[in-house]
Amino acid sequence: MEEAGKEELELAKQTGDVDKDGVGLITVIADGVWSKRSYKVSYDALSGVGCIVGAKTGKILYVACRNKYCPIL
């Protein structure tokens, strides 16, 4: 993922997508889901996932899973 981020940044700089300080501005696509499960009744699942993908390369820049359940009592 780190290499994909560097590649996105380099492509942004090559196309002139930089701010006034010269920092590269990359375009990303972000999506996430909190799944539903249904066994005769609709319940929300305890887990979800989100990811960020670079628009120019289509490579994954970030992915994370989150849980509502906390095992610490």
PyMOL Python script that loads the backbone (N, CA, C, O; Angstrom):
from pymol import cmd

cmd.read_pdbstr("""\
ATOM      1  N   MET A   1       0.824  -1.185   0.000  1.00  0.00           N
ATOM      2  CA  MET A   1       0.000   0.000   0.000  1.00  0.00           C
ATOM      3  C   MET A   1       0.870   1.251   0.000  1.00  0.00           C
ATOM      4  O   MET A   1       0.523   2.264  -0.608  1.00  0.00           O
ATOM      5  N   GLU A   2       1.992   1.169   0.682  1.00  0.00           N
ATOM      6  CA  GLU A   2       2.887   2.330   0.705  1.00  0.00           C
ATOM      7  C   GLU A   2       3.436   2.630  -0.692  1.00  0.00           C
ATOM      8  O   GLU A   2       3.515   3.789  -1.099  1.00  0.00           O
ATOM      9  N   GLU A   3       3.812   1.582  -1.416  1.00  0.00           N
ATOM     10  CA  GLU A   3       4.314   1.759  -2.787  1.00  0.00           C
ATOM     11  C   GLU A   3       3.227   2.328  -3.696  1.00  0.00           C
ATOM     12  O   GLU A   3       3.508   3.168  -4.550  1.00  0.00           O
ATOM     13  N   ALA A   4       1.973   1.866  -3.513  1.00  0.00           N
ATOM     14  CA  ALA A   4       0.862   2.382  -4.317  1.00  0.00           C
ATOM     15  C   ALA A   4       0.654   3.868  -4.041  1.00  0.00           C
ATOM     16  O   ALA A   4       0.362   4.633  -4.960  1.00  0.00           O
ATOM     17  N   GLY A   5       0.801   4.283  -2.781  1.00  0.00           N
ATOM     18  CA  GLY A   5       0.679   5.693  -2.426  1.00  0.00           C
ATOM     19  C   GLY A   5       1.756   6.542  -3.074  1.00  0.00           C
ATOM     20  O   GLY A   5       1.490   7.643  -3.557  1.00  0.00           O
ATOM     21  N   LYS A   6       2.969   6.024  -3.082  1.00  0.00           N
ATOM     22  CA  LYS A   6       4.071   6.745  -3.726  1.00  0.00           C
ATOM     23  C   LYS A   6       3.840   6.868  -5.230  1.00  0.00           C
ATOM     24  O   LYS A   6       4.138   7.901  -5.830  1.00  0.00           O
ATOM     25  N   GLU A   7       3.307   5.808  -5.832  1.00  0.00           N
ATOM     26  CA  GLU A   7       3.020   5.834  -7.267  1.00  0.00           C
ATOM     27  C   GLU A   7       1.932   6.857  -7.592  1.00  0.00           C
ATOM     28  O   GLU A   7       2.049   7.601  -8.565  1.00  0.00           O
ATOM     29  N   GLU A   8       0.875   6.893  -6.779  1.00  0.00           N
ATOM     30  CA  GLU A   8      -0.196   7.890  -6.969  1.00  0.00           C
ATOM     31  C   GLU A   8       0.363   9.303  -6.829  1.00  0.00           C
ATOM     32  O   GLU A   8       0.031  10.180  -7.627  1.00  0.00           O
ATOM     33  N   LEU A   9       1.198   9.531  -5.833  1.00  0.00           N
ATOM     34  CA  LEU A   9       1.789  10.847  -5.614  1.00  0.00           C
ATOM     35  C   LEU A   9       2.650  11.261  -6.797  1.00  0.00           C
ATOM     36  O   LEU A   9       2.582  12.408  -7.240  1.00  0.00           O
ATOM     37  N   GLU A  10       3.454  10.349  -7.310  1.00  0.00           N
ATOM     38  CA  GLU A  10       4.317  10.657  -8.451  1.00  0.00           C
ATOM     39  C   GLU A  10       3.485  11.004  -9.685  1.00  0.00           C
ATOM     40  O   GLU A  10       3.818  11.937 -10.416  1.00  0.00           O
ATOM     41  N   LEU A  11       2.405  10.257  -9.920  1.00  0.00           N
ATOM     42  CA  LEU A  11       1.533  10.562 -11.061  1.00  0.00           C
ATOM     43  C   LEU A  11       0.867  11.928 -10.896  1.00  0.00           C
ATOM     44  O   LEU A  11       0.701  12.661 -11.871  1.00  0.00           O
ATOM     45  N   ALA A  12       0.488  12.269  -9.671  1.00  0.00           N
ATOM     46  CA  ALA A  12      -0.126  13.578  -9.414  1.00  0.00           C
ATOM     47  C   ALA A  12       0.865  14.704  -9.708  1.00  0.00           C
ATOM     48  O   ALA A  12       0.507  15.715 -10.312  1.00  0.00           O
ATOM     49  N   LYS A  13       2.090  14.522  -9.283  1.00  0.00           N
ATOM     50  CA  LYS A  13       3.106  15.551  -9.527  1.00  0.00           C
ATOM     51  C   LYS A  13       3.412  15.695 -11.014  1.00  0.00           C
ATOM     52  O   LYS A  13       3.637  16.803 -11.500  1.00  0.00           O
ATOM     53  N   GLN A  14       3.421  14.568 -11.743  1.00  0.00           N
ATOM     54  CA  GLN A  14       3.687  14.606 -13.181  1.00  0.00           C
ATOM     55  C   GLN A  14       2.600  15.347 -13.942  1.00  0.00           C
ATOM     56  O   GLN A  14       2.879  15.996 -14.950  1.00  0.00           O
ATOM     57  N   THR A  15       1.361  15.255 -13.467  1.00  0.00           N
ATOM     58  CA  THR A  15       0.249  15.927 -14.150  1.00  0.00           C
ATOM     59  C   THR A  15      -0.012  17.329 -13.604  1.00  0.00           C
ATOM     60  O   THR A  15      -0.952  17.997 -14.035  1.00  0.00           O
ATOM     61  N   GLY A  16       0.818  17.780 -12.653  1.00  0.00           N
ATOM     62  CA  GLY A  16       0.682  19.127 -12.123  1.00  0.00           C
ATOM     63  C   GLY A  16      -0.366  19.280 -11.040  1.00  0.00           C
ATOM     64  O   GLY A  16      -0.758  20.401 -10.717  1.00  0.00           O
ATOM     65  N   ASP A  17      -0.828  18.176 -10.472  1.00  0.00           N
ATOM     66  CA  ASP A  17      -1.804  18.233  -9.376  1.00  0.00           C
ATOM     67  C   ASP A  17      -1.077  18.469  -8.055  1.00  0.00           C
ATOM     68  O   ASP A  17      -0.861  17.545  -7.271  1.00  0.00           O
ATOM     69  N   VAL A  18      -0.707  19.726  -7.829  1.00  0.00           N
ATOM     70  CA  VAL A  18      -0.012  20.110  -6.602  1.00  0.00           C
ATOM     71  C   VAL A  18      -0.629  21.394  -6.060  1.00  0.00           C
ATOM     72  O   VAL A  18      -1.218  22.172  -6.811  1.00  0.00           O
ATOM     73  N   ASP A  19      -0.491  21.613  -4.742  1.00  0.00           N
ATOM     74  CA  ASP A  19      -0.988  22.858  -4.168  1.00  0.00           C
ATOM     75  C   ASP A  19       0.097  23.932  -4.244  1.00  0.00           C
ATOM     76  O   ASP A  19       1.156  23.707  -4.829  1.00  0.00           O
ATOM     77  N   LYS A  20      -0.166  25.088  -3.657  1.00  0.00           N
ATOM     78  CA  LYS A  20       0.779  26.216  -3.751  1.00  0.00           C
ATOM     79  C   LYS A  20       2.114  25.944  -3.078  1.00  0.00           C
ATOM     80  O   LYS A  20       3.109  26.605  -3.375  1.00  0.00           O
ATOM     81  N   ASP A  21       2.140  24.950  -2.152  1.00  0.00           N
ATOM     82  CA  ASP A  21       3.388  24.597  -1.475  1.00  0.00           C
ATOM     83  C   ASP A  21       4.116  23.434  -2.144  1.00  0.00           C
ATOM     84  O   ASP A  21       5.154  22.985  -1.656  1.00  0.00           O
ATOM     85  N   GLY A  22       3.575  22.948  -3.254  1.00  0.00           N
ATOM     86  CA  GLY A  22       4.209  21.847  -3.968  1.00  0.00           C
ATOM     87  C   GLY A  22       3.829  20.467  -3.459  1.00  0.00           C
ATOM     88  O   GLY A  22       4.440  19.473  -3.852  1.00  0.00           O
ATOM     89  N   VAL A  23       2.829  20.394  -2.591  1.00  0.00           N
ATOM     90  CA  VAL A  23       2.382  19.104  -2.060  1.00  0.00           C
ATOM     91  C   VAL A  23       1.438  18.462  -3.069  1.00  0.00           C
ATOM     92  O   VAL A  23       0.488  19.090  -3.537  1.00  0.00           O
ATOM     93  N   GLY A  24       1.713  17.203  -3.395  1.00  0.00           N
ATOM     94  CA  GLY A  24       0.897  16.502  -4.372  1.00  0.00           C
ATOM     95  C   GLY A  24      -0.522  16.258  -3.884  1.00  0.00           C
ATOM     96  O   GLY A  24      -0.733  15.895  -2.727  1.00  0.00           O
ATOM     97  N   LEU A  25      -1.501  16.457  -4.771  1.00  0.00           N
ATOM     98  CA  LEU A  25      -2.910  16.240  -4.465  1.00  0.00           C
ATOM     99  C   LEU A  25      -3.380  15.031  -5.262  1.00  0.00           C
ATOM    100  O   LEU A  25      -3.457  15.090  -6.489  1.00  0.00           O
ATOM    101  N   ILE A  26      -3.692  13.945  -4.582  1.00  0.00           N
ATOM    102  CA  ILE A  26      -4.129  12.748  -5.290  1.00  0.00           C
ATOM    103  C   ILE A  26      -5.643  12.600  -5.178  1.00  0.00           C
ATOM    104  O   ILE A  26      -6.252  12.989  -4.182  1.00  0.00           O
ATOM    105  N   THR A  27      -6.227  12.034  -6.212  1.00  0.00           N
ATOM    106  CA  THR A  27      -7.656  11.761  -6.238  1.00  0.00           C
ATOM    107  C   THR A  27      -7.860  10.316  -5.812  1.00  0.00           C
ATOM    108  O   THR A  27      -7.195   9.409  -6.311  1.00  0.00           O
ATOM    109  N   VAL A  28      -8.785  10.114  -4.887  1.00  0.00           N
ATOM    110  CA  VAL A  28      -9.034   8.771  -4.369  1.00  0.00           C
ATOM    111  C   VAL A  28     -10.516   8.435  -4.456  1.00  0.00           C
ATOM    112  O   VAL A  28     -11.368   9.314  -4.586  1.00  0.00           O
ATOM    113  N   ILE A  29     -10.795   7.157  -4.381  1.00  0.00           N
ATOM    114  CA  ILE A  29     -12.154   6.646  -4.300  1.00  0.00           C
ATOM    115  C   ILE A  29     -12.249   5.897  -2.976  1.00  0.00           C
ATOM    116  O   ILE A  29     -11.464   4.985  -2.714  1.00  0.00           O
ATOM    117  N   ALA A  30     -13.207   6.283  -2.147  1.00  0.00           N
ATOM    118  CA  ALA A  30     -13.352   5.651  -0.832  1.00  0.00           C
ATOM    119  C   ALA A  30     -14.722   4.996  -0.739  1.00  0.00           C
ATOM    120  O   ALA A  30     -15.712   5.521  -1.249  1.00  0.00           O
ATOM    121  N   ASP A  31     -14.765   3.852  -0.088  1.00  0.00           N
ATOM    122  CA  ASP A  31     -16.028   3.155   0.098  1.00  0.00           C
ATOM    123  C   ASP A  31     -15.943   2.324   1.361  1.00  0.00           C
ATOM    124  O   ASP A  31     -14.861   1.911   1.779  1.00  0.00           O
ATOM    125  N   GLY A  32     -17.071   2.089   1.950  1.00  0.00           N
ATOM    126  CA  GLY A  32     -17.133   1.267   3.142  1.00  0.00           C
ATOM    127  C   GLY A  32     -18.473   0.581   3.232  1.00  0.00           C
ATOM    128  O   GLY A  32     -19.432   0.961   2.560  1.00  0.00           O
ATOM    129  N   VAL A  33     -18.528  -0.422   4.060  1.00  0.00           N
ATOM    130  CA  VAL A  33     -19.766  -1.172   4.208  1.00  0.00           C
ATOM    131  C   VAL A  33     -19.876  -1.691   5.638  1.00  0.00           C
ATOM    132  O   VAL A  33     -18.897  -2.140   6.234  1.00  0.00           O
ATOM    133  N   TRP A  34     -21.063  -1.617   6.158  1.00  0.00           N
ATOM    134  CA  TRP A  34     -21.404  -2.241   7.423  1.00  0.00           C
ATOM    135  C   TRP A  34     -22.461  -3.261   7.050  1.00  0.00           C
ATOM    136  O   TRP A  34     -23.600  -2.904   6.746  1.00  0.00           O
ATOM    137  N   SER A  35     -22.091  -4.510   7.071  1.00  0.00           N
ATOM    138  CA  SER A  35     -22.947  -5.545   6.495  1.00  0.00           C
ATOM    139  C   SER A  35     -24.241  -5.749   7.267  1.00  0.00           C
ATOM    140  O   SER A  35     -24.347  -5.432   8.451  1.00  0.00           O
ATOM    141  N   LYS A  36     -25.209  -6.284   6.561  1.00  0.00           N
ATOM    142  CA  LYS A  36     -26.485  -6.687   7.142  1.00  0.00           C
ATOM    143  C   LYS A  36     -26.549  -8.205   7.076  1.00  0.00           C
ATOM    144  O   LYS A  36     -26.060  -8.815   6.125  1.00  0.00           O
ATOM    145  N   ARG A  37     -27.132  -8.786   8.052  1.00  0.00           N
ATOM    146  CA  ARG A  37     -27.373 -10.218   7.999  1.00  0.00           C
ATOM    147  C   ARG A  37     -28.828 -10.448   8.349  1.00  0.00           C
ATOM    148  O   ARG A  37     -29.409  -9.684   9.121  1.00  0.00           O
ATOM    149  N   SER A  38     -29.410 -11.467   7.805  1.00  0.00           N
ATOM    150  CA  SER A  38     -30.818 -11.693   8.055  1.00  0.00           C
ATOM    151  C   SER A  38     -31.101 -13.174   8.223  1.00  0.00           C
ATOM    152  O   SER A  38     -30.871 -13.964   7.307  1.00  0.00           O
ATOM    153  N   TYR A  39     -31.590 -13.544   9.368  1.00  0.00           N
ATOM    154  CA  TYR A  39     -32.053 -14.895   9.654  1.00  0.00           C
ATOM    155  C   TYR A  39     -33.479 -14.769  10.177  1.00  0.00           C
ATOM    156  O   TYR A  39     -33.719 -14.869  11.380  1.00  0.00           O
ATOM    157  N   LYS A  40     -34.418 -14.551   9.269  1.00  0.00           N
ATOM    158  CA  LYS A  40     -35.839 -14.337   9.543  1.00  0.00           C
ATOM    159  C   LYS A  40     -36.113 -12.957  10.130  1.00  0.00           C
ATOM    160  O   LYS A  40     -37.257 -12.502  10.105  1.00  0.00           O
ATOM    161  N   VAL A  41     -35.108 -12.288  10.650  1.00  0.00           N
ATOM    162  CA  VAL A  41     -35.229 -10.946  11.191  1.00  0.00           C
ATOM    163  C   VAL A  41     -33.994 -10.171  10.724  1.00  0.00           C
ATOM    164  O   VAL A  41     -32.923 -10.756  10.562  1.00  0.00           O
ATOM    165  N   SER A  42     -34.133  -8.889  10.511  1.00  0.00           N
ATOM    166  CA  SER A  42     -32.998  -8.087  10.056  1.00  0.00           C
ATOM    167  C   SER A  42     -32.152  -7.632  11.242  1.00  0.00           C
ATOM    168  O   SER A  42     -32.645  -6.962  12.149  1.00  0.00           O
ATOM    169  N   TYR A  43     -30.896  -7.997  11.222  1.00  0.00           N
ATOM    170  CA  TYR A  43     -29.939  -7.597  12.257  1.00  0.00           C
ATOM    171  C   TYR A  43     -28.776  -6.863  11.606  1.00  0.00           C
ATOM    172  O   TYR A  43     -28.441  -7.115  10.448  1.00  0.00           O
ATOM    173  N   ASP A  44     -28.176  -5.973  12.340  1.00  0.00           N
ATOM    174  CA  ASP A  44     -26.924  -5.372  11.885  1.00  0.00           C
ATOM    175  C   ASP A  44     -25.785  -6.272  12.337  1.00  0.00           C
ATOM    176  O   ASP A  44     -25.770  -6.743  13.474  1.00  0.00           O
ATOM    177  N   ALA A  45     -24.842  -6.504  11.453  1.00  0.00           N
ATOM    178  CA  ALA A  45     -23.662  -7.288  11.808  1.00  0.00           C
ATOM    179  C   ALA A  45     -22.756  -6.447  12.702  1.00  0.00           C
ATOM    180  O   ALA A  45     -22.907  -5.228  12.783  1.00  0.00           O
ATOM    181  N   LEU A  46     -21.832  -7.095  13.358  1.00  0.00           N
ATOM    182  CA  LEU A  46     -20.934  -6.404  14.284  1.00  0.00           C
ATOM    183  C   LEU A  46     -19.659  -5.892  13.620  1.00  0.00           C
ATOM    184  O   LEU A  46     -18.855  -5.231  14.277  1.00  0.00           O
ATOM    185  N   SER A  47     -19.454  -6.181  12.337  1.00  0.00           N
ATOM    186  CA  SER A  47     -18.212  -5.796  11.671  1.00  0.00           C
ATOM    187  C   SER A  47     -18.471  -5.028  10.380  1.00  0.00           C
ATOM    188  O   SER A  47     -19.496  -5.205   9.722  1.00  0.00           O
ATOM    189  N   GLY A  48     -17.516  -4.175  10.038  1.00  0.00           N
ATOM    190  CA  GLY A  48     -17.577  -3.429   8.794  1.00  0.00           C
ATOM    191  C   GLY A  48     -16.177  -3.259   8.232  1.00  0.00           C
ATOM    192  O   GLY A  48     -15.189  -3.523   8.916  1.00  0.00           O
ATOM    193  N   VAL A  49     -16.095  -2.820   6.988  1.00  0.00           N
ATOM    194  CA  VAL A  49     -14.805  -2.630   6.346  1.00  0.00           C
ATOM    195  C   VAL A  49     -14.871  -1.376   5.469  1.00  0.00           C
ATOM    196  O   VAL A  49     -15.922  -1.034   4.926  1.00  0.00           O
ATOM    197  N   GLY A  50     -13.739  -0.711   5.347  1.00  0.00           N
ATOM    198  CA  GLY A  50     -13.630   0.458   4.488  1.00  0.00           C
ATOM    199  C   GLY A  50     -12.312   0.415   3.738  1.00  0.00           C
ATOM    200  O   GLY A  50     -11.339  -0.162   4.221  1.00  0.00           O
ATOM    201  N   CYS A  51     -12.275   1.027   2.555  1.00  0.00           N
ATOM    202  CA  CYS A  51     -11.022   1.061   1.809  1.00  0.00           C
ATOM    203  C   CYS A  51     -10.931   2.356   1.000  1.00  0.00           C
ATOM    204  O   CYS A  51     -11.938   2.994   0.691  1.00  0.00           O
ATOM    205  N   ILE A  52      -9.703   2.715   0.672  1.00  0.00           N
ATOM    206  CA  ILE A  52      -9.411   3.869  -0.171  1.00  0.00           C
ATOM    207  C   ILE A  52      -8.555   3.372  -1.326  1.00  0.00           C
ATOM    208  O   ILE A  52      -7.555   2.685  -1.118  1.00  0.00           O
ATOM    209  N   VAL A  53      -8.954   3.725  -2.552  1.00  0.00           N
ATOM    210  CA  VAL A  53      -8.278   3.273  -3.768  1.00  0.00           C
ATOM    211  C   VAL A  53      -7.835   4.500  -4.546  1.00  0.00           C
ATOM    212  O   VAL A  53      -8.582   5.471  -4.662  1.00  0.00           O
ATOM    213  N   GLY A  54      -6.633   4.458  -5.072  1.00  0.00           N
ATOM    214  CA  GLY A  54      -6.135   5.543  -5.909  1.00  0.00           C
ATOM    215  C   GLY A  54      -6.875   5.581  -7.231  1.00  0.00           C
ATOM    216  O   GLY A  54      -7.018   4.545  -7.880  1.00  0.00           O
ATOM    217  N   ALA A  55      -7.353   6.752  -7.651  1.00  0.00           N
ATOM    218  CA  ALA A  55      -8.148   6.880  -8.873  1.00  0.00           C
ATOM    219  C   ALA A  55      -7.315   6.638 -10.133  1.00  0.00           C
ATOM    220  O   ALA A  55      -7.835   6.103 -11.112  1.00  0.00           O
ATOM    221  N   LYS A  56      -6.061   7.012 -10.130  1.00  0.00           N
ATOM    222  CA  LYS A  56      -5.245   6.876 -11.342  1.00  0.00           C
ATOM    223  C   LYS A  56      -4.693   5.469 -11.528  1.00  0.00           C
ATOM    224  O   LYS A  56      -4.617   4.979 -12.655  1.00  0.00           O
ATOM    225  N   THR A  57      -4.307   4.815 -10.438  1.00  0.00           N
ATOM    226  CA  THR A  57      -3.709   3.487 -10.561  1.00  0.00           C
ATOM    227  C   THR A  57      -4.697   2.367 -10.281  1.00  0.00           C
ATOM    228  O   THR A  57      -4.508   1.246 -10.751  1.00  0.00           O
ATOM    229  N   GLY A  58      -5.746   2.654  -9.523  1.00  0.00           N
ATOM    230  CA  GLY A  58      -6.692   1.612  -9.131  1.00  0.00           C
ATOM    231  C   GLY A  58      -6.143   0.693  -8.057  1.00  0.00           C
ATOM    232  O   GLY A  58      -6.688  -0.385  -7.816  1.00  0.00           O
ATOM    233  N   LYS A  59      -5.064   1.116  -7.412  1.00  0.00           N
ATOM    234  CA  LYS A  59      -4.438   0.292  -6.371  1.00  0.00           C
ATOM    235  C   LYS A  59      -4.940   0.704  -4.995  1.00  0.00           C
ATOM    236  O   LYS A  59      -5.297   1.860  -4.768  1.00  0.00           O
ATOM    237  N   ILE A  60      -4.960  -0.263  -4.080  1.00  0.00           N
ATOM    238  CA  ILE A  60      -5.440  -0.025  -2.716  1.00  0.00           C
ATOM    239  C   ILE A  60      -4.420   0.808  -1.947  1.00  0.00           C
ATOM    240  O   ILE A  60      -3.239   0.464  -1.884  1.00  0.00           O
ATOM    241  N   LEU A  61      -4.895   1.918  -1.357  1.00  0.00           N
ATOM    242  CA  LEU A  61      -4.034   2.786  -0.557  1.00  0.00           C
ATOM    243  C   LEU A  61      -4.248   2.556   0.930  1.00  0.00           C
ATOM    244  O   LEU A  61      -3.338   2.771   1.730  1.00  0.00           O
ATOM    245  N   TYR A  62      -5.458   2.115   1.310  1.00  0.00           N
ATOM    246  CA  TYR A  62      -5.762   1.907   2.728  1.00  0.00           C
ATOM    247  C   TYR A  62      -6.958   0.971   2.848  1.00  0.00           C
ATOM    248  O   TYR A  62      -7.896   1.052   2.055  1.00  0.00           O
ATOM    249  N   VAL A  63      -6.927   0.099   3.819  1.00  0.00           N
ATOM    250  CA  VAL A  63      -8.064  -0.776   4.114  1.00  0.00           C
ATOM    251  C   VAL A  63      -8.113  -0.992   5.625  1.00  0.00           C
ATOM    252  O   VAL A  63      -7.078  -1.128   6.277  1.00  0.00           O
ATOM    253  N   ALA A  64      -9.323  -1.021   6.168  1.00  0.00           N
ATOM    254  CA  ALA A  64      -9.469  -1.204   7.614  1.00  0.00           C
ATOM    255  C   ALA A  64     -10.765  -1.932   7.924  1.00  0.00           C
ATOM    256  O   ALA A  64     -11.763  -1.777   7.221  1.00  0.00           O
ATOM    257  N   CYS A  65     -10.738  -2.720   8.974  1.00  0.00           N
ATOM    258  CA  CYS A  65     -11.929  -3.400   9.498  1.00  0.00           C
ATOM    259  C   CYS A  65     -12.259  -2.790  10.844  1.00  0.00           C
ATOM    260  O   CYS A  65     -11.362  -2.461  11.620  1.00  0.00           O
ATOM    261  N   ARG A  66     -13.523  -2.642  11.118  1.00  0.00           N
ATOM    262  CA  ARG A  66     -13.971  -2.105  12.403  1.00  0.00           C
ATOM    263  C   ARG A  66     -15.037  -3.026  12.977  1.00  0.00           C
ATOM    264  O   ARG A  66     -15.812  -3.636  12.241  1.00  0.00           O
ATOM    265  N   ASN A  67     -15.063  -3.116  14.301  1.00  0.00           N
ATOM    266  CA  ASN A  67     -16.025  -3.959  15.001  1.00  0.00           C
ATOM    267  C   ASN A  67     -16.754  -3.167  16.058  1.00  0.00           C
ATOM    268  O   ASN A  67     -16.163  -2.312  16.718  1.00  0.00           O
ATOM    269  N   LYS A  68     -18.048  -3.448  16.228  1.00  0.00           N
ATOM    270  CA  LYS A  68     -18.830  -2.834  17.294  1.00  0.00           C
ATOM    271  C   LYS A  68     -18.608  -3.558  18.613  1.00  0.00           C
ATOM    272  O   LYS A  68     -18.766  -2.965  19.681  1.00  0.00           O
ATOM    273  N   TYR A  69     -18.250  -4.818  18.550  1.00  0.00           N
ATOM    274  CA  TYR A  69     -18.116  -5.644  19.732  1.00  0.00           C
ATOM    275  C   TYR A  69     -16.788  -5.388  20.436  1.00  0.00           C
ATOM    276  O   TYR A  69     -15.742  -5.357  19.787  1.00  0.00           O
ATOM    277  N   CYS A  70     -16.814  -5.209  21.710  1.00  0.00           N
ATOM    278  CA  CYS A  70     -15.608  -5.014  22.509  1.00  0.00           C
ATOM    279  C   CYS A  70     -15.489  -6.174  23.500  1.00  0.00           C
ATOM    280  O   CYS A  70     -16.350  -6.317  24.369  1.00  0.00           O
ATOM    281  N   PRO A  71     -14.449  -7.006  23.397  1.00  0.00           N
ATOM    282  CA  PRO A  71     -14.321  -8.165  24.274  1.00  0.00           C
ATOM    283  C   PRO A  71     -13.847  -7.823  25.690  1.00  0.00           C
ATOM    284  O   PRO A  71     -13.827  -8.700  26.555  1.00  0.00           O
ATOM    285  N   ILE A  72     -13.469  -6.585  25.940  1.00  0.00           N
ATOM    286  CA  ILE A  72     -12.991  -6.192  27.267  1.00  0.00           C
ATOM    287  C   ILE A  72     -14.194  -5.844  28.129  1.00  0.00           C
ATOM    288  O   ILE A  72     -14.987  -4.974  27.770  1.00  0.00           O
ATOM    289  N   LEU A  73     -14.329  -6.502  29.233  1.00  0.00           N
ATOM    290  CA  LEU A  73     -15.463  -6.249  30.140  1.00  0.00           C
ATOM    291  C   LEU A  73     -15.083  -5.341  31.275  1.00  0.00           C
ATOM    292  O   LEU A  73     -15.920  -5.031  32.123  1.00  0.00           O
TER     293      LEU A  73
END
""", "prot")
cmd.dss("prot")
cmd.show_as("cartoon", "prot")
cmd.util.cbc("prot")
cmd.orient("prot")
